[in-house]
Structures are given as C-alpha cells and as structure tokens.
Amino acid sequence: MKIAIMGAMVEEITPLLDFFGSYETIAFAKNRYYTTTYKGLELVIAYSKIGKVNASLTATTLIEKFGAEQLLFSGVAGALNPNLHVGDVLVATALTQHDLDITAFGHPHGYVPEGSVYVETDASLRALAHKVAHAQNISLQEGIIATGDQFICDGTKKEWIYKTFNADATEMEGASVAVVCDALKIPFCVFRAISDAADMDAGFSFDEFLVSSAKESAQFIIAMLDELANA
C-alpha cells in the first residue's frame, strides 16, 4: 500500500522526516517529495506550502504522479470551539471552505453547484485514529474543520466561521485536499494539533506552539502507520 502524508509547512513534516531518517528526495512542480518505506508500507511525504491552491496541487500530485492510495494530512490549526485548547488533537469528520461565497446567487456559504458545503473524511481511517488514541491514552477530539486562504486572528471573523459552519477549528489547506481526494476517490483523514486560538493573540502564540504541535501530530501519524502496517 502506498500512503501519502501531507503537511502545509516544512515544520509540519520535519518531525516525520527526522523519524524515518532515510528517504529519497524528488523535485517536481516547484516542490519536493520524499519517498521512503516503513514496515512494508510505501510512503510519499510532502509539504504543500500555505494555501488552498498549493494544497490542491500537492494532493493531486501525490495521487496522480506518485500513486498514493490513501492520504493522511497532519499539521496544526487554530481553535474555533472554545472547548479546544493548545495541544489538543482534532480529527476532522468533515471539512468546508469558509471563504467560498456565491451567496449572491442564493447558495449557502461554502457551496458551489455540483459540489457540497462539507466533504466527509474516511470513516475507517477515523475509527483507526480513535483506536490509536485509546492505546496512547490521548483524548482525540472529532469535529468540522473550516479552511480558507486567510490566517484567522480576528475575534469577529472567528465567531462568524464558528457559527456559520459549526466548525471547531480553522486552517488554510484541509478542505481543498478533501475536495481532491473525494473527486479521485482516495480515502483520506485530516489530523490537526491545536496551536492557537484563532483570535487576536494568534500571531503571538502561533510560532511558539508550531513546532511542539507539529511533533504531536507527527507522533500520531506514525502510530497510525503502525496500525495500517499490521492490518
């Protein structure tokens, strides 16, 4: 089985590359892809760079060029739900694009014709994630992730996304990856460690918690790979 692992920033995949140690680097389409093997699994790892367009390009490349059969997206996100705190791990049940707006034509926020407001993640991968969390005594949260080409650090905008989409966290890539995987029929799962509160303090706390949160997400991904290798 070939599994793709994605992050948005180099900091989000560095803990994984450090863990695997030996890998091949392939340059393609102004990006770098890292291939390796782990317990009989073929892996291809990449960071997309920030934003929905970059994430869509990277996800498509991982599937169409490298032949990924499943995709795991690991990284960090800002909390919208007040019950989420820095360091919590969230697995997405569904993802939506909070900045997609054709409401002028009578459609709800996040919707385009022949599409949907929400794209659901793979139920079996989510179940596996809960199994890993239970084994590691991790309190894994489930919820909706809202994606947009904006770093949210405004309380009013945060509250609007939270209420409009019933979203628990926000980031800048996940929903675009979800659209790609759904269209190409690739099972996928999105994990996010909470790095900030998506409020006026986000610009100050993000850098401080990025590295530690990315490590937490990476450790969880590795445990997922262990389970997939033994399946």
N, C-alpha and C positions, 0 to 999 in steps of 0.2 A: 504494500500500500504506500502511496506517495501522499505526504501530508504537507501542506503549505502552512507556514507560520508567519504572520504579519505583525508589524508594529508601524506606527506612523513616523516615529523619530528614531534616530540611531540609538539613543539612550534606551529605547524600549526593546531593542533586540540584542544589545550588547551583553546583558547577562546570559542570554541563551548561547551566543557565540562563545563566550568565556567558558560556559559549561561544556559544550561539545568539543571545543579546543581545536579540532582538526576539521577543515572544510575547504571546499573549492569555491573560489570567487569568480562569478561570471558577470561581465559587464553587458548590459543590454538596455537600450532605450533610455539612456542617460541615468541609469540606476545600476545597482549592484545586487546580485542574487547569490546566496550562499547555500551550497548543497552539501549534504552530509548524510550519514546513515546512523541509526540508533536502534539497537535491539531488533534488527530486521526491518525497520521502517526506513523508507526513503524520505528525506526531509529537504525542503527548499524554504529558505528563510529570507525575508526582505523587509526593509522599512520603506514605506511609500513616499515619504516626505508629507508635509502637512496639507490637508485639504481634500475635498471630495474628488476632484478630477484626478489628482495624483493617486489617491487610493483606488479609484476605479481602474486606472491604467495598470497599477501594480497587481491588483487582484486578477484582472483579465490575463495578464502575462503569466502569473503563477499557474493559472488553469490551462490556458491555451498553448503556451510555449513549453512550460515545464511539466504539464500533465498532472497537476495536483488533483487528487480525488476527494480530499477533504481540506477545509481551511479553518485554522484557528487564529483568531485575531486577539493579540494580547497588548495591553497598554494601560494608560491612565485616563481618567475622566474627572470632570467636576460634578459635584453632587448638586442635584436639584431637590431631591427628597430630604427634608430636614432630619430624617432618621438615619441617613447615611453619614458616615464620618471618615475622616482621613485614615487610610489604611484598610478600610473595608473592601471586600472583593465582591463585585457585581457581575453576574452572568446575565446577558440580555435575553429576554423572552422574545422581544421584537424590537425593531429599530425604525425610526422615522426621520424625515428631513424637515427640521423646523423652519428652515429658510426657503422652502419651496412654496411659493404663494401665487396661485392663479384664482384667488377668491373673487376677483373681479368678474370671472365667468361663472360664478355660482358654485364653485367647488370648495371643499374644505381645505384648510391649511395642510400642506404635505401631500396633496393628491395631484396626480396628472392622469388624463384619460388613458385607459388600458393599463393603469398601474393601481397602486393601493397606498393608503396612508401609512400602513405598517407592513413590514416584512418580518415574518417569524423566523427564528433560528431553528436549528435541527433539534427535535425533541430528544433523540437518543444521545446526542452529544451533551445536551443539558443534563440528562439523567446521569451520564458518566461523570460530569463535573460535580454533581451532588455526592456521588459515591466517593470521589477523591476528597471532597471537602469533609465528609464524615470521617474518613480514615485519618485525615490530618487534624481533626478537631478544629476545622475552620468554619466560621459562621458565614456561609455563602449566601448572598442575597440574590434575589431574582428581580428583574424589572425592565422597564422600557428605557431605551437609550435614544436620545434625540441628537441628531447630527446636523451641523451647519457650518458654513465657511466663515465662522466667527468665533473668536475666543471670548466666551461669555464672562464678563466681570462687572455686570451691571445688575443691581437687585431687581429693577423693574422688568428687564428682559428675562432674567432668570425666572421670575414668578409667572410671566406670560407663558413661557415654554412649559413650565411645570403644570399649569392649569389647562392649557390648550391641548397638550398631548398626553397628559397624565404620566409624564416622563420622570424617571428617577435620577438620571444623570445625563450630562451633555458632553459631547466631544466633536471632532471635526472630520471623521472618516467612516465610522462604522456603517451607517445606513447605505452609503454608496457601495461598500463591499457587499452588503446584504443584497442590494439590487442585482449586482453582477452574479453572485452565487445563486440567487433564486432563478435568474434567467438561464444560467448554464447548468442548473440542476446539480449543484455541488453542495453537499451538506456542510454547514458552517456553524461556528459558535464564536461569540464575542465576549471576552473577559476584560473587565476594566477594574483596576485598583483605584480607589478614590484618592486623588492627590490634592484636591482643593474644594472649596465650597461654591465655586462659580459666582462669587459675589465681589464686593469692592476690594476684598483682600486677596483675590485670586492671583493678581500679578505679583504679590509678595510671597505667597505660600507655594506657588507652583514649582519654582526652581528648587526650593528646599526639599520638597517631597517627591519630585520626579524620579530621582534615582532609586530611592527606597521603595516606592510604589511599583516601579518597573521590575525590580528584583522580586517583589512579591508575586506579580503576575507571571513572571518567567518561571518561578518555582512551581506555580500551579500548572502551567503548561507542561512542564517536564513530567509532573505526576500524571497528567492526562495521557501523555505519550506512553508512560509505563503501562497504563491500563489498556491502551489501544494495542500495544505490542503483545499483550498477554491475551487479547480477545480471540 
